[in-house]
Amino acid sequence: ELRACPAYATHGALLDECCAIAARWRTRFWGRKALWNRMRRGSRLAKELAEAAPVLERARLEAQSVKLEGGARVVVIDLCSGFGYMAMFLSELLPPDKVERIVLVDKAWARHGVERRPHHIDPAHISDPGWPIRLSTSHADLKTPSDRRSLL
């Protein structure tokens, strides 16, 4: 399916690498069938990957070229993250020695310290300890000025 998408012509090697990553996720999450089914959602995983390929490629190039001193590492912010596919792939693709964590920002995440409600995204896949770069969530509605200011 991915080989037929337009992004494959320019990002084929990256998409192949990401397919191998997704296969490892399948192995890792297979014991939790409901979670794995939510992650792949039919062809949604492939669709999200094809759409994210240019950003994944650019983020990897930027992370590899960033010059940091004294062991400092960057924090990557995934705005309007939704379920978090891009952040999940970035966790696998970016160098952990240069990236401290990836923060997924979306209004669908529950606020910290607030019980998750049915309309919130279940963070079970994000809180899994197996990510090479730690993933965390932050509730923010980017249309709300106070939420935008709180990101700074």
Secondary structure, 3 states (H helix, E strand, C coil): CHHHCCCHHHHHHHHHHHHHHHHHHHHHHCCCHHHHHHHHCCCHHHHHHHHHHHHHHHHHHHHHHCCCCCCCCEEEEEECCCCCHHHHHHHHHCCCCCEEEEEEEECCCCCCCCCCCCCCCCHHHCCCCCCCCEEEEEECCCCCHHHHHHCC
